[in-house]
Amino acid sequence: MKRRDFIRNAGGATAALGAGASATAGTAAAQEGGGVQPDFGGYIDGAQGGDYQDLRGESEVTVDVGGGGSGLAFLPTGMWIDAGTTVTFEWSSGGHNVLFEETPSEASVSGHEAIEGEGFSFQITFDAGGIYKYYCEPHQQQGMLGAIAVGEDVPTVDTSNEPKELHELGAPIQAHWVGSATVLAIIVSIIFTFYVLKYGESANTGTGRR
């Protein structure tokens, strides 16, 4: 086996893998990172669940109360809807309620104060435009928070340059798995290159014995 050939081929394979991973991540960020979202004033930053959905154009939507792996999330955690949209709050686990902490001044909505169990639901039609912030009283300190933007006349933020976590991109994997998989792929590539050069059919890449 020629040492220089091995180093050149292994290095090339490693660089190609690294470039491919970077390109894939960059493309995903470019595709998913853009757009404008309602400005919830940081209310749901760090909240359980943490997902956001633009549901304008839908006349009826559902909020999962007590969803997520922890059972302490409103899903979606933040959303944008049209005025007149009916939202169904549907309990997927017990021990929760829905109380509004902030609503537009002209809004006449109220949450559900009683603690309810799995299968319970109630509806609110959001007619007044603006930002609505709500929480589950027993689990507020654990981050069970939600927010709803209604109508077009709401404060917004440009999210086009914000990095996205893998779960926000819809990938059901953890970030450290990507790094581990990349390292493993590089190691496999180096081993493959070594054996191709050492035991390949070419007379120039073998050990020199016949």
ABEGO torsion letter per residue (X at the ends): XBAAAAAAAAAAAAAAAAAAAAAAAAAAAAAAABEBBBBAGGAABGBBGGBBBBABGBABBBBBBGBEAAGABBOBABBBBBBGBBBBBBBABBGBBBBBABBBAABBBBBBABBBBBGBBBBBBBABBEBBBBBBAAAAAAGBBBBBBBEABBBBBBAAABBBBAAAAGBBBBAAAAAAAAAAAAAAAAAAAAAAAAABABAAABAGBX
